[in-house]
C-alpha cells in the first residue's frame, strides 16, 4: 500500500471497492491492527494507535474495545451458540456473565435473530450467521466495524438486507463502518465509496455518484 | 464463559470416547501398581499372619520360602531350651499340584503344629480350625474347594473343615492347612512300589554290612518307614518358628541360636526382607518399568489427542484472538480440557478398576497412597500433554481467521 488514506466518521458507512490484489484486505488488516503497516499512522477515535510498525497501545485490548470484525463466512465460533458468540466478545472485554448474556440477547433481538439465539452456527442460514456476526461486532460499542466481503456468500436479496443492516446499526450506534466489497448492487447504501488500485485509495464519491 | 466446557459439550461423543480410552490406559497403570502391592502383600502375608519373632532354618539357606530348607524335628526341643524362647513350633511348607475333578489344583500346604497350633489364627470365612490331628484340612477359598468336600492327597483323604479368605502363598497359590503329620505324609508320599524297592535295597545292603551281621535284630527295624528310623531319616521340617518371651530381646535370642553351626536364624523383618527383596524384587522392577512405560504412553496419547483437538479449533482460536481474547484465555481453554480429560479418565480408571480387579487371578491391591500418587502423575501428564497444543495455539495469528 502507498498513499492509502481514508477517514471514516462516526455513523458513516463507507465502501472500499477494487479488483482482487489491489490491497483492500491488506488495508483492512492494517486498520484492524492485525498486520501493522511499515509506515504511516492509524488513529481510531482520535487516538494514535499505530505509528508505523510501532503500536502505541495494547493492540489486542484496543482491538477488543474499539474494533469489530465481520467476514464473508466462517466467522462464528462453531462450538458456541449464536448468543454465546456475542456473549464471549462482551465477556472478553470484562463484562460480567449476567450482563453479557442479557446484552447478547438484546443485540440478537435487535438484529432479528433473537429466536435463533440458542442455535449453533451450523443451524443458521448464511444471512442469520451474518446478523449474529454483526451483533458480535457491535457488542462492545466499537468505534469502527471492519467488514470484508460480508455479502459474498449471500444471495442478492440477503446481501442487500445485510448491507442495509450495516447502515442502520452504524447510524443508530454511531459506529463507523468500512466494508470491502465487490458487490456493486448494494452501493446505494453507502455514505461514501472509495476505490483501491495498486495499493492506492481514491475517493469515488458518494453512492449516487458511484452508481 | 467456560470455553473448554462449551467445546467439550459440542464434541461430547469424541470426548467421551477419548476419556474411556485414556481411562482404560490409566486403569492398566493403576492395576500395575495394584499387582505390585498384591505381590508384596502376598509375599509377606504368611510371615505376618504366623507372627513368629524368629525363623530357624537350614544353615546357609534363605528358607523356608525363598529356597528349600530342611531341619530335624529335634531342633524344636533344642530351640525351646534357649533362654528367652517362649514357644517353638514345627513349620512345614511345600507346594503341590494334583488333579481334582479333572482340573489341575495347585496348592501351598502349610503344616500346623498340632496340638499347639490348630489354625485358630487363620482368617476363616466358613467352618472351623482343625479339631483332630489327621484327615482334616482348612483350605483357602481361592482353591475352589467347598466345606465338607473331600480331597484325596497321597494315600489319604482329607475333609475340608474350614475355608479361609485371602491366604495365599508368595507365588499366589491358595493355601491348605493340615497338621504337620499330615502335611509330611502328603509331602513324602511314595508309591507302594517305591517303598518296597527301598526296603529291598536296605535288605541287600544289610546282608553285607558287619553291623547287621553282628546284630540280626536290627534287620527287623529296616521294614519300618524311613521317617521312623532316626538313624536314616532325612530332616523333615522346613523351619522352626520361634516366639520370644515378653521382655526378651529377639536379637539376643537370635544371636544365641545363630551360634549353632547347623542352622541360620532370621528375624521376622529379615524373613520379610528376604521375600520382598529376593522373590518379588524382579517382578516389582518389571511392573515398575511397565508402569513407567504405560505412563509415558498415556502422556503421548493424551498429547496427540489434545494436539489434534487444538488443530481442529485453530480457526476458532484465530477468531478468538481477532476479537481480542488474551493468550491466557486460549491457554486456559486447552489446559482445562487436558485436566478434564485426565481427571475423568482417572475417574473411569478407578471405577472400572474397582469392578474389574477383584476378578483378577492374583490380588490387586490399590492403596490410597497409590491412588494419590497416580492422581498427581495424571495431573502432571495432563499439563505436560497440553503443552504441544498450547504451543500450536500460541502460534496462531488473528489474521488466520480471515482465511475462512
Contacts between the chains, C-beta under 8 A, distances in Angstrom:
chain1	res1	chain2	res2	distance
A	25	B	402	6.9
A	29	B	399	5.5
A	29	B	402	6.9
A	32	B	322	7.8
A	34	B	322	7.2
A	34	B	397	7.6
A	34	B	398	5.1
A	34	B	399	4.6
A	34	B	402	7.7
A	35	B	399	6.2
A	60	B	321	7.3
A	60	B	324	5.3
A	60	B	325	7.8
A	60	B	326	6.3
A	61	B	324	6.6
A	61	B	326	7.9
A	63	B	322	7.6
A	63	B	323	7.7
A	63	B	324	5.0
A	64	B	323	6.6
A	64	B	324	2.5
A	64	B	325	7.9
A	65	B	324	7.5
A	69	B	322	5.8
A	69	B	323	6.8
A	69	B	401	7.8
A	71	B	401	7.2
A	71	B	402	6.1
A	71	B	404	7.3
A	72	B	404	7.1
A	73	B	404	5.7
A	74	B	315	6.6
A	74	B	404	5.1
A	75	B	319	6.6
A	75	B	401	6.9
A	76	B	319	7.8
A	77	B	316	4.6
A	77	B	319	5.8
A	77	B	320	7.0
A	78	B	10	7.1
A	78	B	316	6.6
A	79	B	3	8.0
A	79	B	6	5.3
A	79	B	7	4.6
A	79	B	9	7.5
A	79	B	10	3.5
A	79	B	11	7.3
A	79	B	313	7.9
A	79	B	316	6.9
A	80	B	1	8.0
A	80	B	3	7.9
A	80	B	6	5.6
A	84	B	1	6.4
A	84	B	6	6.7
A	87	B	1	6.2
A	88	B	1	5.7
A	88	B	3	7.4
A	88	B	320	7.5
A	88	B	323	7.5
A	88	B	325	7.9
A	89	B	323	5.1
A	89	B	324	7.7
A	91	B	1	5.4
A	92	B	320	7.7
A	92	B	323	6.5
A	92	B	324	5.5
A	92	B	325	5.2
A	92	B	326	7.7
A	92	B	329	6.9
A	93	B	324	6.9
A	97	B	1	6.5
A	100	B	1	7.7
A	120	B	10	7.4
A	136	B	323	7.1
A	148	B	402	6.6
